[in-house]
Amino acid sequence: MPRRWTEQYMRERFPAEVREKRLEQGLDPTQKPTHEWLRENGYRQFLRRARELGYTPDTFLLEECGFDERHKEWPCSDGELIRRLEDWLAYHEDVGERLNSTSIGDARTHLRRIMELSEQCIGTGNLLKYGRGEQTVCVRRAKHLMRALKTEFENSQTRSNYITTFRDFLHDSYKDGYVEHEPITALVDRSGWTETTNGPGFAATTDLVKAYFEACETRVEKFLILALAGYGVRPSSICGDEDRDAFVLDAEVPHMTFSDARKNGPGQMPLVIGVDFVRSYFETLEQDPSYDGTILPSDRSADGARSAQWVRDKIAAIGERTDATLPNGNKPTPKHFRQFWYTRFIETYSEWLDRADDVASMRGASSGQVAAEAYAGDSPWFKQFIRSSVFS
């Protein structure tokens, strides 16, 4: 190990160097740097060394280096937009702590994803562009965004939540004179997105999941299907700066942890299948001396990690190798695999409760729910029940 990465260096000189460099770049030197920033500025080895010392990189930066927790950066760098967004969010946080029924944290998540989709569909993440210029152009941009949201989120309520947050931001910006037009409200009113559009034709089946797994040609492809259909994760939960330490494989109940940066806040997902495969997957990655702990590393991307779009493209590529489709004849996307897990898990858990009630009745108890819920998380019987019911 190079002398530079001694424990003393990491606790004393490293934080000072990072703060000085971030200050030179016009960034807040007190906020915790992202993994991407560390890689791009010559500190890739820190990510590996922190784990060798028994920390996650973020824990070391916060607890040992004294950096402050930070909001996830906006995907658009336009200064005017960022100031407007921060002022708008700060006002609503000061006044009511919520935007209608949406928390400020969720509003940030919604707007970040809207900016990413906007970059893809109209070439810019600057949300003020939807209200500036010719009115017909603004309407056309808004329609492109609506189509992108329809593709991104199968659930109409989810689409409604995201676009409503953006609508509120753009509407207030219009009222305050920052933009000349506000085309979103009329499109949302005509969209009918608050109505449920899910149905049997959209649901993935166990046979489809198995067909996709069998069509995989690489270890990483198999990992994707396992993560999406076996653990119910979003692509964003395994891409970018997301850390392999999220997979806690040696606990009494192996599980995946989710940070508070995700939409639904922190949480855990028990890993009822594939633990040995996941362990082997990460052991193979760790044989590379340059591996920095990302879940889906990439030598080609600027931040050293795969993107959610790459996951979607990879699922589409796997789909070209099999004739398996959804019941309506369409090819599945990552969200269909995730929906498969949650739908089947809920159904199986309900059946587990029914069986617990039967056992309780035979024993003279009024309900088996208390016992069933107490054992569902770590019971080997429940895990076997899930495996046999969901993946048989």
C-alpha positions, 0 to 999 in steps of 0.5 A: 500500500502506498505510504500516502494512504496510511490511516494517519494521512486519511484522518489528517491530511486527506480531509484538508486536501479535499476541502482545499481542492473543492474550495478552488473549484467553487464547491462547498468545502464543508459538504461531503464529496460524492464518490464521483468527485473523489474518482475524478480528482485522484482519490479513487483509492480512498474508496477502497482504503476506507473499507479496509479500515472497516468503514463505508466511504461515506461513514468515514467522510462524515464521522472521521473527516468531519464533512457535512451530509449533503443533498444529492446534486442537481443533474443540471448545472444552470446557476439560475435554475439551481438558485430558483429551485433552492429558493422555492424549496426553502420557502415551502420548507420554512412555511409548511414543510410540505408541498401539498401532500409531498415532503420536501425530500420527495420533491427534490427526488421528483425534480431531479428525475424530471431534470434527467428525463428532460435532458433525454427528451429535449436535450436540456435539464433546465426546467425553466425552458418549459416556460420560456420562448414561443408558447407553441415550443413550450407546449411541444417540450412539455408533451415530450416530457409527458411521453418520457414520464409515461415510458419511465413509470408504469404506475399512473399515480407515480407519474402524477406525483412527479409531474405534479411537483414539477407543475407546482414549481413551474406554476409558481415560477410563472406567477413570480415572473421567472417564466412566460408560460406554464403548459404543464397544468393543461396537459396534466388535467387531460392525462388521466394519470391519477386513474389506475392503468395497470392490469394483468397484461402488464404483469411479468410472470415467473416463466418470463423471469426464468426465461430472461435469466436463462438468456443471460450470457454474463455474470453481470446480466444474471445479477441484474435479473436477480436484483430486479426480480429477486430483490425488487430494487430500482435500477437507481439503487444499484447504479452510480455511487451506490455501494456494494456495502448495501449488500449485507451478506454475512448477517444472520438474515442477509439483506440489502440496505437502502439509504435515505437518499432513495424515494421511500427513505432508508430501509432493508430488503431480505435476500431470500435467494441468490446470496451465494451468487451475489457473494461470488459476484462481488468476490470476482469484482474485488479481484481487480485492484482498481475496484472501488466498491460500486455495485456495477462498475464501468471502465468507460463512464466518467464516474466509473459506474453504470447508469440506470439507462444502461440497465434498461438497455441491458434488459432490452438486449437480454430480451432480444435473445428470448421469445418471452413477453408480457401477457400483452405481447410487449417486452418487459422493462426493469420496472416490470421485474421490480413489480413482479417481486412486489406483487408476488411477495405481497401475495405470498405474504398474505398466503403466509398469514392465512396459513398462520391463521389456520395453525392458530385456529387449530391451537385455539388462538384467535389469530396467527398474524402476530406470530406470522409477522414476528417470524416473517423477517428471519424465519427459515420457514418463511424464506423457504415458503417465499422461495417455493411460492414466488420462484417455483 
